[in-house]
């Protein structure tokens, strides 16, 4: 079975990176932040909370950059494999000419 057939038949699950700049994502991110930080802000002093938030934000950036790169590389390689699959089958596409 070809790669494209596997993709069409749901046997191939390409990794899709969420675009966090999408306007639909922002309200969800805001809710997560509000829930996550609301109670913690009450427990820590302002200085401790800022230090915690800065450190956590740095970890989020690092993780996001890692997964963004992995998602991009995976998608690019998968796209190239699709092209190989298409080119390998191109002669069969027009084989039924009369």
N, C-alpha and C positions, 0 to 999 in steps of 0.2 A: 504494500500500500504506500502511496506517495505521502510526502509531508503535508501537502495541501489537502489531501483526502483525510488524513488524521486530524488536521485542523478543523475542517468542515464537519467531521463526524464527532467532534468533541473529545478526541483522544489526545489533543495537544492543548495545554493550558498556558498561554503566554503570560508572562508577568507583566502587569500593567501598573505603572507608577502613577499614583494620584498627583494631580496638579494642585498643590496647596494654595496657589494663587487664584484658583477658581472661586468666584463670589459665593457659590453654594457651600464651599468648605469653611469659610470664615466663621459663620455662626456656630458651626459644630465645634471648631477649634476654640471659640470663645467659651462655649459651655463647658468644655473639658477643662480649660484653664480655670474658670470660675469655681468649678467643683473641686478641682485638685488643690488650688491655692487658698480658697476661702477659709477653710478651717485651719490650715497651716499658718496663715498670716496672723491668726488670733493667738497661736501658741508661741510664736517666735518674736523676738524683738525686731524692730524695723531693720536694724543693721544685720542681724542674723538672717532675716528673710531675704534681704537684697543679696547677700552673699550666696545663700542657697539658690535663689532664683538665677543668678548669673552663672553659677556652676552648672546647674541643671540645663540652662539654655545652651551652654557650650556643648554639653553632651548630646542634646537634641540635634544641634547643627551637625555635629560629627556623625551621628547615626544617620541623619537624613542625607548627608553628602555621600556616605557609604552606599546606602540603598539606592540613591538616585543614579550613582555611577554603575552599580550592578544592574539596575533595571535598563539603563541606556545600552550597556554593552550586550546584555541578553537580547534586547529588542533588535539591535543592529545586526547581531549574528544570526538571529532567527530570520530576519528579513533577507539576509544574504543566502541562507539556506533555502528560503522560498524561491529565490531567483534561480539557484542551481536546479531545484526541482522543476521549475517551469521550463527552463532551457533544456533539461533532459527530456521533457515530454513534448516539446514544441512540434516535432515532426509528426507525432501521433494526433495532434490537434487537427491537422488538415489532411489526414490520411484517407478520409471518406469522400474525397472529391470525385465527382463523376465527369 
